[in-house]
Amino acid sequence: MVAKVITVFNQKGGCGKTTVSMQFAGALGLRGHRVLVVDMDEQGTATRWASQASDEAPFPAALSNLAAMGGKMHREIRSQIDNYDFIVIDCPPAVHSPSPSSAMLVSDLALIPVVPAPADMWAVVAAKQLAANAQATNEALKVRLVPNMVQKNTTLARDTLDVLSEDTEIPLTVSRLGSRAAYRECQLIGATVHKVPRARDAINEVEALVDEALALLNS
């Protein structure tokens, strides 16, 4: 099986790219898939996250830090395409970084995490344009906005998501991740929310996102 490649990116920091990448990849790994996370952020947050896991309970996906490869990273991805079922690329939060463009050359799906707040909504415009440019080269690329850190039942979240949902070219996912402590707690143990006690709501959110993405990928 040739791996499906999923890029997670946004030009703005603090929107939860690594959270989405690691939860998504880990959930796939827990389902029995062979998964590789590619850490393209020089801060190495995904790498540090996975390193917190114990030898007895390793993070359920392999991890490779290719931050130094920048815009040439897609070459390495192509060399790994037959070794995994899924490759998830965690991109850095840098407007001028070549990593997202490189990643989307070889991706089947791009996910853009967005926090439902005005500043994040304005910032996502650049990410949408980058995705549109990528689709001009990679016509098979599908792109979705992923609502993240959503505070349910608030007027701000509802109004912001209503505005974002008006974009017919890059739709919002139906699934969304809430603002929950479980998403931070699991980093301390090098795991996904599946290993956090009393995190059923977070687990359901992650599983729903994975199911939605797999349907898009026809996997």
Secondary structure, DSSP 8 states (H G I E B T S, - for coil): ---EEEEE--SSTTS-HHHHHHHHHHHHHHTT--EEEEE--TT-HHHHHHHTS-SSS--SSEEEE-GGGGGGHHHHHHHHTTT-SEEEEE--S-TT-SHHHHHHTS-SEEEEEE-SSHHHHHHHHHHHHHHHHHHHH-TT-EEEEEE-SB-TT-HHHHHHHHHHTT-SSS-B-S---B--THHHHHHHTTS-GGGSTT-HHHHHHHHHHHHHHHHHHT-
